Each structure stands twice: as C-alpha cells, then as structure tokens.
Amino acid sequence: MKKVIFALFLTLPIFAFANDCDALMKKYEAPEPESKTMKQVERWVSKKVKDPKDAAILSECMVARAADNPNQVSVAGK
C-alpha cells in the first residue's frame, strides 16, 4: 500500500507539468515542437513569451520534445 501511495505522489507532478505545458502551448499558440530543432524552440520562446516563469516551463517541455532533425523521426528527449 505504501508503494502505491508513493508512486501516486511521484506521478502527480508529471501530470501537472504535462497539463501546464499543453495549456501554455495553447495560450501562446506554440508550434509543434516535434517539427522544430531545440535551437528553433529556444529562439521562438525567447521572442514570443515575455513571462519568465512561463518561458522556463514552456522551453523545458518543448525542448524535451524537439526533434534532433525535423526531417527524420528522431526526438531529442528520447
């Protein structure tokens, strides 16, 4: 039982982070990170997002999903 409760506490922040990321991507009308490189994502965030807290969250989650090479299926976060 303790392991189940502990596992729930570990997964809650992950779900909250994912929801924040999706909400922020919709709020700022972000491009799909899978079609951009990490540098392109970082440039887009620095130009479009003025709130530093939002920028940090959005940059981190988008860079994790950014493509190593947008012409291929490889993803940087994997």
Buried (B, 14 or more C-beta within 10 A) or exposed (E): EEEEEEEEEEEEEEEEEEEBBEEBBEEBEBBEBEEBBBEBBBEBBEEEBEEEEBBEBBBEBBBBBBBBEBEEEEBBEE
